[in-house]
Each structure stands twice: as C-alpha cells, then as structure tokens.
Amino acid sequence: MIPPVIVTHPLAQIHLTTIRSTDTPCGQFRWHLHRLAEILFMEATRGLGTETVRIQTPLTETEGVALARPIVLVPILRAGLGLQEAILPLVPEATVAHVGIARDEETALPVPYYAKLPAILPEADVFLLDPMLATGGSACSAVTQLKAAGATRITLICVVSCPPGLQAFADQHPDVPVVTAAVDEGLNERCYIVPGLGDAGDRCFGT
Ligand code: URA
C-alpha cells in the first residue's frame, strides 16, 4: 500500500483538533475546516505540472509558470462541499464536478445517486474531496466513476482517514494518492471513524 501523505503541519493539526471537539459550534467548525482544507490542498498540489510562460513585467520581459493542465475538483456530496468551498478560491479557474454518494446507514455501503462529470477529465488533474475516509466505500465508488469517465490523474483529499479505509482504497485504487491530516485508530460498529469528528456533513452544515 502506498502510504498516505499525512499533513503534520502544526497549523493543520490545530485546525483538526478544533473541528474534532464537540465544543466547536457549526460556524467555527466550518471556518477551521476551510483553513485545514487550504493546507491539505497546498500539499496535494505540490507536484502539479507547470509550463513556462513568457510575461512582461512593468520593467522587462521574463519567464513565469502556468499550470500545465486544468484542475477539476470533485466534492462527494454532501460533506465534500465543505472542502470545495475553501479550495475553489485557491484555483478559481477550476471546474467543479459533483458526485452524489449516500451511505446506507444499515449496511454502510455506498449508494451512488448523482454524477455530473466534465469532458475534460482525461487531461485534468482531478482532486476528489471527502472529509472522512471511513470504510473507503464512497471514495472507491467515486474513483471508479471518475476513471470510467477518463480521469487518469486523481488525488484523494480527506481530513480524517483510518487503516481499514486506507487499505480498502489502496486495494481498489493503488494508483491514487491520499492526502490526509490524520490516520485515526479505526471504525466503531456504525462505521464511524474513532476518535474522528462525528458526521462531517452534519457538523459542517448544522443538520
Ligand atoms: N462519515 C462521517 O461523516 N464521519 C465518519 O466518522 C464516517 C463517515
């Protein structure tokens, strides 16, 4: 299994600590989640391909860089929207593709119900966004859909992961790197990550 990239930056860990706490209300949860998402995205994009461009400064002509490929952000509805809201301002030209995958609360199995994917997936750098990598079911299903639509450069960004989720994901998609702020102990009997932060969607959207 390719080890996940664990973002240990102290600020990332401070934001993570805040969103884990039950003392953190919805508005603050969102604010700290957004700051953490920015840091995770910076790490996830460290290796992005660039190309040289010639530009004119007020003083002279010089060389700069531009992204070599378009970026596609893919939030898994609904909790992934909490990451997308923070990341899109960093790459305002990005395309946003939505994938809807519900979790059957009885079986914890993924139930895909929506996908709107752009035609540029084959040439894009694609970032799949889901705060919690629990069983790995949703992320695996989303990557399978993205690959079927032609995506070849996919990175999964999640806030909290756990060994069973990472293993299941690596078994199905060993070519897809995972960037995360934490690898937690494991899952409880309801397939929630422990210690985790609870239901990321509920905490982010106040439901
Ligand atoms: N989804 C969540 O929001 N939290 C978990 O702990 C697991 C799945």
py3Dmol code that shows the C-alpha trace and the ligand (Angstrom):
import py3Dmol

protein = """\
ATOM      1  CA  MET A   1       0.000   0.000   0.000  1.00  0.00           C
ATOM      2  CA  ILE A   2       1.345   3.462  -0.907  1.00  0.00           C
ATOM      3  CA  PRO A   3       1.446   5.274   2.423  1.00  0.00           C
ATOM      4  CA  PRO A   4      -0.863   8.294   2.629  1.00  0.00           C
ATOM      5  CA  VAL A   5       0.629  11.765   2.755  1.00  0.00           C
ATOM      6  CA  ILE A   6      -0.113  12.832   6.343  1.00  0.00           C
ATOM      7  CA  VAL A   7      -0.026  16.586   6.705  1.00  0.00           C
ATOM      8  CA  THR A   8       1.597  17.163  10.080  1.00  0.00           C
ATOM      9  CA  HIS A   9       1.978  20.949   9.758  1.00  0.00           C
ATOM     10  CA  PRO A  10       1.222  22.368  13.228  1.00  0.00           C
ATOM     11  CA  LEU A  11      -1.489  24.691  11.881  1.00  0.00           C
ATOM     12  CA  ALA A  12      -3.197  21.772  10.144  1.00  0.00           C
ATOM     13  CA  GLN A  13      -3.161  19.826  13.397  1.00  0.00           C
ATOM     14  CA  ILE A  14      -4.530  22.791  15.368  1.00  0.00           C
ATOM     15  CA  HIS A  15      -7.442  23.187  12.936  1.00  0.00           C
ATOM     16  CA  LEU A  16      -8.040  19.440  13.086  1.00  0.00           C
ATOM     17  CA  THR A  17      -8.094  19.484  16.888  1.00  0.00           C
ATOM     18  CA  THR A  18     -10.673  22.277  16.845  1.00  0.00           C
ATOM     19  CA  ILE A  19     -13.018  20.511  14.424  1.00  0.00           C
ATOM     20  CA  ARG A  20     -12.746  17.257  16.364  1.00  0.00           C
ATOM     21  CA  SER A  21     -14.008  18.919  19.546  1.00  0.00           C
ATOM     22  CA  THR A  22     -17.717  18.775  20.398  1.00  0.00           C
ATOM     23  CA  ASP A  23     -17.233  22.259  21.931  1.00  0.00           C
ATOM     24  CA  THR A  24     -16.838  23.687  18.402  1.00  0.00           C
ATOM     25  CA  PRO A  25     -20.132  25.022  17.002  1.00  0.00           C
ATOM     26  CA  CYS A  26     -21.082  24.808  13.335  1.00  0.00           C
ATOM     27  CA  GLY A  27     -19.776  28.218  12.207  1.00  0.00           C
ATOM     28  CA  GLN A  28     -16.383  27.698  13.805  1.00  0.00           C
ATOM     29  CA  PHE A  29     -16.290  24.118  12.563  1.00  0.00           C
ATOM     30  CA  ARG A  30     -16.715  25.388   9.010  1.00  0.00           C
ATOM     31  CA  TRP A  31     -14.097  28.114   9.419  1.00  0.00           C
ATOM     32  CA  HIS A  32     -11.450  25.734  10.756  1.00  0.00           C
ATOM     33  CA  LEU A  33     -12.391  23.044   8.207  1.00  0.00           C
ATOM     34  CA  HIS A  34     -11.847  25.609   5.462  1.00  0.00           C
ATOM     35  CA  ARG A  35      -8.423  26.606   6.795  1.00  0.00           C
ATOM     36  CA  LEU A  36      -7.453  22.938   7.038  1.00  0.00           C
ATOM     37  CA  ALA A  37      -8.730  22.263   3.516  1.00  0.00           C
ATOM     38  CA  GLU A  38      -6.492  25.045   2.192  1.00  0.00           C
ATOM     39  CA  ILE A  39      -3.437  23.467   3.803  1.00  0.00           C
ATOM     40  CA  LEU A  40      -4.327  19.982   2.552  1.00  0.00           C
ATOM     41  CA  PHE A  41      -4.834  21.313  -0.961  1.00  0.00           C
ATOM     42  CA  MET A  42      -1.455  23.059  -0.907  1.00  0.00           C
ATOM     43  CA  GLU A  43       0.149  19.738  -0.038  1.00  0.00           C
ATOM     44  CA  ALA A  44      -1.909  17.798  -2.576  1.00  0.00           C
ATOM     45  CA  THR A  45      -0.897  20.171  -5.374  1.00  0.00           C
ATOM     46  CA  ARG A  46       2.828  20.256  -4.542  1.00  0.00           C
ATOM     47  CA  GLY A  47       3.687  18.113  -7.582  1.00  0.00           C
ATOM     48  CA  LEU A  48       1.361  19.765 -10.110  1.00  0.00           C
ATOM     49  CA  GLY A  49       2.826  20.038 -13.580  1.00  0.00           C
ATOM     50  CA  THR A  50       3.652  23.538 -14.788  1.00  0.00           C
ATOM     51  CA  GLU A  51       4.836  25.019 -18.045  1.00  0.00           C
ATOM     52  CA  THR A  52       6.996  28.023 -18.750  1.00  0.00           C
ATOM     53  CA  VAL A  53       5.309  31.181 -19.996  1.00  0.00           C
ATOM     54  CA  ARG A  54       6.817  34.478 -21.124  1.00  0.00           C
ATOM     55  CA  ILE A  55       5.365  37.553 -19.447  1.00  0.00           C
ATOM     56  CA  GLN A  56       6.035  41.253 -19.472  1.00  0.00           C
ATOM     57  CA  THR A  57       6.572  42.956 -16.080  1.00  0.00           C
ATOM     58  CA  PRO A  58       6.422  46.756 -15.930  1.00  0.00           C
ATOM     59  CA  LEU A  59      10.239  46.669 -16.292  1.00  0.00           C
ATOM     60  CA  THR A  60      11.134  43.813 -18.609  1.00  0.00           C
ATOM     61  CA  GLU A  61      10.153  40.535 -20.193  1.00  0.00           C
ATOM     62  CA  THR A  62      10.723  37.445 -18.036  1.00  0.00           C
ATOM     63  CA  GLU A  63       9.678  33.830 -17.559  1.00  0.00           C
ATOM     64  CA  GLY A  64       6.952  32.581 -15.273  1.00  0.00           C
ATOM     65  CA  VAL A  65       4.875  29.450 -14.851  1.00  0.00           C
ATOM     66  CA  ALA A  66       1.328  28.402 -15.647  1.00  0.00           C
ATOM     67  CA  LEU A  67      -0.449  25.179 -14.746  1.00  0.00           C
ATOM     68  CA  ALA A  68       0.143  22.542 -17.391  1.00  0.00           C
ATOM     69  CA  ARG A  69      -3.310  21.011 -17.056  1.00  0.00           C
ATOM     70  CA  PRO A  70      -6.790  22.079 -15.994  1.00  0.00           C
ATOM     71  CA  ILE A  71      -7.904  21.304 -12.440  1.00  0.00           C
ATOM     72  CA  VAL A  72     -11.137  19.519 -11.636  1.00  0.00           C
ATOM     73  CA  LEU A  73     -12.451  19.485  -8.059  1.00  0.00           C
ATOM     74  CA  VAL A  74     -14.840  16.656  -7.261  1.00  0.00           C
ATOM     75  CA  PRO A  75     -16.660  17.025  -3.945  1.00  0.00           C
ATOM     76  CA  ILE A  76     -18.567  13.944  -2.877  1.00  0.00           C
ATOM     77  CA  LEU A  77     -21.982  15.254  -1.830  1.00  0.00           C
ATOM     78  CA  ARG A  78     -22.635  16.411   0.701  1.00  0.00           C
ATOM     79  CA  ALA A  79     -19.695  16.679   3.112  1.00  0.00           C
ATOM     80  CA  GLY A  80     -17.177  17.224   0.309  1.00  0.00           C
ATOM     81  CA  LEU A  81     -18.790  20.615  -0.329  1.00  0.00           C
ATOM     82  CA  GLY A  82     -17.201  21.821   2.902  1.00  0.00           C
ATOM     83  CA  LEU A  83     -13.762  21.219   1.377  1.00  0.00           C
ATOM     84  CA  GLN A  84     -14.684  22.528  -2.075  1.00  0.00           C
ATOM     85  CA  GLU A  85     -15.901  25.886  -0.707  1.00  0.00           C
ATOM     86  CA  ALA A  86     -12.443  26.504   0.749  1.00  0.00           C
ATOM     87  CA  ILE A  87     -10.401  25.159  -2.150  1.00  0.00           C
ATOM     88  CA  LEU A  88     -12.160  26.772  -5.114  1.00  0.00           C
ATOM     89  CA  PRO A  89     -10.979  30.315  -4.254  1.00  0.00           C
ATOM     90  CA  LEU A  90      -7.381  28.999  -4.434  1.00  0.00           C
ATOM     91  CA  VAL A  91      -7.930  27.785  -8.006  1.00  0.00           C
ATOM     92  CA  PRO A  92     -10.798  29.914  -9.307  1.00  0.00           C
ATOM     93  CA  GLU A  93     -10.422  28.590 -12.845  1.00  0.00           C
ATOM     94  CA  ALA A  94     -11.066  25.020 -11.679  1.00  0.00           C
ATOM     95  CA  THR A  95     -14.030  23.035 -12.923  1.00  0.00           C
ATOM     96  CA  VAL A  96     -16.252  21.549 -10.217  1.00  0.00           C
ATOM     97  CA  ALA A  97     -17.744  18.110 -10.848  1.00  0.00           C
ATOM     98  CA  HIS A  98     -20.243  16.740  -8.346  1.00  0.00           C
ATOM     99  CA  VAL A  99     -20.627  13.125  -7.335  1.00  0.00           C
ATOM    100  CA  GLY A 100     -23.504  12.133  -5.087  1.00  0.00           C
ATOM    101  CA  ILE A 101     -22.952   9.039  -2.980  1.00  0.00           C
ATOM    102  CA  ALA A 102     -25.099   8.334   0.050  1.00  0.00           C
ATOM    103  CA  ARG A 103     -24.181   5.870   2.750  1.00  0.00           C
ATOM    104  CA  ASP A 104     -26.737   3.202   3.546  1.00  0.00           C
ATOM    105  CA  GLU A 105     -26.787   3.627   7.328  1.00  0.00           C
ATOM    106  CA  GLU A 106     -27.772  -0.051   7.808  1.00  0.00           C
ATOM    107  CA  THR A 107     -25.032  -1.624   5.727  1.00  0.00           C
ATOM    108  CA  ALA A 108     -22.558   1.309   5.497  1.00  0.00           C
ATOM    109  CA  LEU A 109     -22.379   0.528   1.742  1.00  0.00           C
ATOM    110  CA  PRO A 110     -22.133   3.367  -0.804  1.00  0.00           C
ATOM    111  CA  VAL A 111     -25.223   4.229  -2.843  1.00  0.00           C
ATOM    112  CA  PRO A 112     -24.340   6.409  -5.904  1.00  0.00           C
ATOM    113  CA  TYR A 113     -27.250   8.688  -6.814  1.00  0.00           C
ATOM    114  CA  TYR A 114     -25.783  11.546  -8.896  1.00  0.00           C
ATOM    115  CA  ALA A 115     -22.794  12.356 -11.101  1.00  0.00           C
ATOM    116  CA  LYS A 116     -22.132  15.349 -13.317  1.00  0.00           C
ATOM    117  CA  LEU A 117     -18.674  14.915 -14.813  1.00  0.00           C
ATOM    118  CA  PRO A 118     -16.963  17.244 -17.317  1.00  0.00           C
ATOM    119  CA  ALA A 119     -15.472  16.137 -20.633  1.00  0.00           C
ATOM    120  CA  ILE A 120     -12.015  17.449 -19.649  1.00  0.00           C
ATOM    121  CA  LEU A 121     -11.392  14.702 -17.064  1.00  0.00           C
ATOM    122  CA  PRO A 122      -8.854  12.821 -19.262  1.00  0.00           C
ATOM    123  CA  GLU A 123      -6.481  15.798 -19.488  1.00  0.00           C
ATOM    124  CA  ALA A 124      -7.123  17.218 -15.995  1.00  0.00           C
ATOM    125  CA  ASP A 125      -5.564  16.979 -12.556  1.00  0.00           C
ATOM    126  CA  VAL A 126      -8.504  15.731 -10.544  1.00  0.00           C
ATOM    127  CA  PHE A 127      -8.942  16.218  -6.787  1.00  0.00           C
ATOM    128  CA  LEU A 128     -11.582  14.094  -5.105  1.00  0.00           C
ATOM    129  CA  LEU A 129     -12.818  15.749  -1.913  1.00  0.00           C
ATOM    130  CA  ASP A 130     -14.367  13.869   1.006  1.00  0.00           C
ATOM    131  CA  PRO A 131     -13.625  14.791   4.618  1.00  0.00           C
ATOM    132  CA  MET A 132     -13.867  11.263   6.044  1.00  0.00           C
ATOM    133  CA  LEU A 133     -12.236   8.105   4.626  1.00  0.00           C
ATOM    134  CA  ALA A 134     -14.106   5.586   6.807  1.00  0.00           C
ATOM    135  CA  THR A 135     -14.802   2.246   5.088  1.00  0.00           C
ATOM    136  CA  GLY A 136     -13.493   3.670   1.817  1.00  0.00           C
ATOM    137  CA  GLY A 137     -16.695   2.680   0.029  1.00  0.00           C
ATOM    138  CA  SER A 138     -17.695   6.150  -1.195  1.00  0.00           C
ATOM    139  CA  ALA A 139     -14.193   7.136  -2.265  1.00  0.00           C
ATOM    140  CA  CYS A 140     -13.682   3.831  -4.121  1.00  0.00           C
ATOM    141  CA  SER A 141     -17.010   4.200  -5.889  1.00  0.00           C
ATOM    142  CA  ALA A 142     -16.271   7.824  -6.850  1.00  0.00           C
ATOM    143  CA  VAL A 143     -12.811   6.997  -8.229  1.00  0.00           C
ATOM    144  CA  THR A 144     -14.254   4.101 -10.215  1.00  0.00           C
ATOM    145  CA  GLN A 145     -16.749   6.537 -11.782  1.00  0.00           C
ATOM    146  CA  LEU A 146     -14.021   9.118 -12.471  1.00  0.00           C
ATOM    147  CA  LYS A 147     -11.741   6.550 -14.124  1.00  0.00           C
ATOM    148  CA  ALA A 148     -14.630   5.245 -16.224  1.00  0.00           C
ATOM    149  CA  ALA A 149     -15.096   8.829 -17.439  1.00  0.00           C
ATOM    150  CA  GLY A 150     -11.424   9.026 -18.431  1.00  0.00           C
ATOM    151  CA  ALA A 151      -9.626  10.542 -15.415  1.00  0.00           C
ATOM    152  CA  THR A 152      -6.053   9.314 -15.008  1.00  0.00           C
ATOM    153  CA  ARG A 153      -4.526  11.805 -12.551  1.00  0.00           C
ATOM    154  CA  ILE A 154      -6.611  11.625  -9.393  1.00  0.00           C
ATOM    155  CA  THR A 155      -5.710  12.587  -5.812  1.00  0.00           C
ATOM    156  CA  LEU A 156      -7.998  11.962  -2.844  1.00  0.00           C
ATOM    157  CA  ILE A 157      -8.052  14.698  -0.201  1.00  0.00           C
ATOM    158  CA  CYS A 158      -9.621  13.704   3.106  1.00  0.00           C
ATOM    159  CA  VAL A 159      -9.379  15.283   6.532  1.00  0.00           C
ATOM    160  CA  VAL A 160      -9.510  12.117   8.636  1.00  0.00           C
ATOM    161  CA  SER A 161      -8.739   8.601   7.477  1.00  0.00           C
ATOM    162  CA  CYS A 162      -8.317   5.247   9.214  1.00  0.00           C
ATOM    163  CA  PRO A 163      -6.455   1.991   8.454  1.00  0.00           C
ATOM    164  CA  PRO A 164      -9.448  -0.017   7.133  1.00  0.00           C
ATOM    165  CA  GLY A 165     -10.461   2.803   4.781  1.00  0.00           C
ATOM    166  CA  LEU A 166      -6.926   3.347   3.534  1.00  0.00           C
ATOM    167  CA  GLN A 167      -6.474  -0.386   2.948  1.00  0.00           C
ATOM    168  CA  ALA A 168      -9.770  -0.795   1.082  1.00  0.00           C
ATOM    169  CA  PHE A 169      -8.993   2.266  -1.031  1.00  0.00           C
ATOM    170  CA  ALA A 170      -5.444   1.135  -1.829  1.00  0.00           C
ATOM    171  CA  ASP A 171      -6.691  -2.359  -2.739  1.00  0.00           C
ATOM    172  CA  GLN A 172      -9.036  -0.926  -5.383  1.00  0.00           C
ATOM    173  CA  HIS A 173      -7.111   2.158  -6.462  1.00  0.00           C
ATOM    174  CA  PRO A 174      -3.402   1.709  -5.683  1.00  0.00           C
ATOM    175  CA  ASP A 175      -2.518   4.427  -8.222  1.00  0.00           C
ATOM    176  CA  VAL A 176      -4.439   7.184  -6.418  1.00  0.00           C
ATOM    177  CA  PRO A 177      -2.520   9.079  -3.726  1.00  0.00           C
ATOM    178  CA  VAL A 178      -4.279  10.053  -0.500  1.00  0.00           C
ATOM    179  CA  VAL A 179      -3.580  13.315   1.327  1.00  0.00           C
ATOM    180  CA  THR A 180      -4.959  13.438   4.866  1.00  0.00           C
ATOM    181  CA  ALA A 181      -4.483  15.268   8.151  1.00  0.00           C
ATOM    182  CA  ALA A 182      -4.823  12.134  10.291  1.00  0.00           C
ATOM    183  CA  VAL A 183      -4.931   8.360  10.314  1.00  0.00           C
ATOM    184  CA  ASP A 184      -7.221   7.564  13.239  1.00  0.00           C
ATOM    185  CA  GLU A 185      -7.488   4.343  15.224  1.00  0.00           C
ATOM    186  CA  GLY A 186     -10.338   2.687  13.339  1.00  0.00           C
ATOM    187  CA  LEU A 187     -14.090   2.366  12.966  1.00  0.00           C
ATOM    188  CA  ASN A 188     -16.847   1.809  15.505  1.00  0.00           C
ATOM    189  CA  GLU A 189     -19.732  -0.620  14.999  1.00  0.00           C
ATOM    190  CA  ARG A 190     -21.618   2.018  12.937  1.00  0.00           C
ATOM    191  CA  CYS A 191     -18.574   2.538  10.725  1.00  0.00           C
ATOM    192  CA  TYR A 192     -17.811   5.978  12.124  1.00  0.00           C
ATOM    193  CA  ILE A 193     -14.160   6.892  12.483  1.00  0.00           C
ATOM    194  CA  VAL A 194     -12.844   6.830  16.064  1.00  0.00           C
ATOM    195  CA  PRO A 195     -11.866   9.228  17.548  1.00  0.00           C
ATOM    196  CA  GLY A 196     -12.916  11.063  14.360  1.00  0.00           C
ATOM    197  CA  LEU A 197     -15.076  14.154  14.461  1.00  0.00           C
ATOM    198  CA  GLY A 198     -18.574  12.705  14.070  1.00  0.00           C
ATOM    199  CA  ASP A 199     -20.680  13.192  10.960  1.00  0.00           C
ATOM    200  CA  ALA A 200     -18.724  15.720   8.900  1.00  0.00           C
ATOM    201  CA  GLY A 201     -21.750  16.776   6.845  1.00  0.00           C
ATOM    202  CA  ASP A 202     -23.954  17.338   9.897  1.00  0.00           C
ATOM    203  CA  ARG A 203     -21.234  19.269  11.702  1.00  0.00           C
ATOM    204  CA  CYS A 204     -20.410  21.390   8.672  1.00  0.00           C
ATOM    205  CA  PHE A 205     -23.971  22.239   7.711  1.00  0.00           C
ATOM    206  CA  GLY A 206     -25.598  22.277  11.159  1.00  0.00           C
ATOM    207  CA  THR A 207     -28.095  19.495  10.495  1.00  0.00           C
TER     208      THR A 207
END
"""
ligand_1 = """\
8
URA
N -18.710 9.864 7.624
C -18.592 10.827 8.567
O -19.060 11.957 8.380
N -17.959 10.520 9.709
C -17.431 9.308 9.949
O -16.850 9.105 11.019
C -17.557 8.328 8.940
C -18.207 8.626 7.788
"""
view = py3Dmol.view(width=600, height=400)
view.addModel(protein, "pdb")
view.setStyle({"model": 0}, {"cartoon": {"style": "trace"}})
view.addModel(ligand_1, "xyz")
view.setStyle({"model": 1}, {"stick": {}})
view.zoomTo()
view.show()
